[in-house]
Amino acid sequence: MSKPSEFFIYLIERYAAYKNTSADKILVLWDKLNLTDFIYDMYEIYHSERLQNAFDDIDSLIAERS
């Protein structure tokens, strides 16, 4: 498995825990808002920053698209 794939799994699991829900539900939400590929492609930025920064960015993206 590639490093971006490993990180994506880690990110979605941690984000789900942060939101007190399941990774499956988060993935459905991201897919519905067409965010999944975008978030996956943000690997270079998200993996090098504090995880909370990624969460804050994802929250902003969701708010913009909801």
C-alpha positions in Angstrom: 0.0 0.0 0.0 1.3 3.5 -0.8 2.1 6.0 1.8 -0.7 8.3 0.6 -3.2 5.4 0.9 -2.0 4.5 4.4 -2.2 8.1 5.5 -5.7 8.5 4.0 -6.9 5.5 6.0 -5.3 7.0 9.1 -6.8 10.4 8.4 -10.3 9.2 7.8 -10.2 7.0 10.9 -8.9 9.8 13.1 -11.3 12.3 11.6 -14.2 9.9 12.3 -13.1 9.6 15.9 -12.8 13.4 16.2 -16.4 13.7 14.9 -17.5 10.8 17.1 -18.8 8.7 14.2 -17.6 5.9 11.9 -15.1 6.1 9.0 -17.8 4.6 6.8 -20.1 7.5 7.5 -17.4 10.0 6.9 -16.5 8.4 3.6 -20.2 8.6 2.5 -20.2 12.3 3.4 -17.0 13.0 1.6 -18.2 11.1 -1.5 -21.5 12.9 -1.4 -19.7 16.3 -1.4 -17.1 15.2 -4.0 -14.3 15.7 -1.4 -12.8 12.2 -1.2 -10.3 12.6 -4.1 -9.5 16.2 -3.1 -8.7 15.1 0.5 -6.7 12.1 -0.7 -4.7 14.4 -3.0 -3.9 16.7 -0.1 -1.5 14.1 1.3 1.6 16.2 0.8 0.2 19.0 2.9 -1.9 17.1 5.5 0.7 14.5 6.4 3.3 17.2 7.2 1.2 19.4 9.4 -0.5 19.0 12.7 -3.5 16.6 12.3 -5.9 19.3 13.8 -5.0 21.6 10.9 -6.2 18.9 8.4 -9.4 18.5 10.5 -10.0 22.3 10.4 -9.4 22.4 6.7 -11.8 19.5 6.1 -14.4 21.1 8.3 -14.1 24.2 6.2 -14.4 22.3 2.9 -17.5 20.5 4.2 -19.1 23.8 5.3 -18.4 25.3 1.9 -20.0 22.4 0.0 -23.0 21.8 2.3 
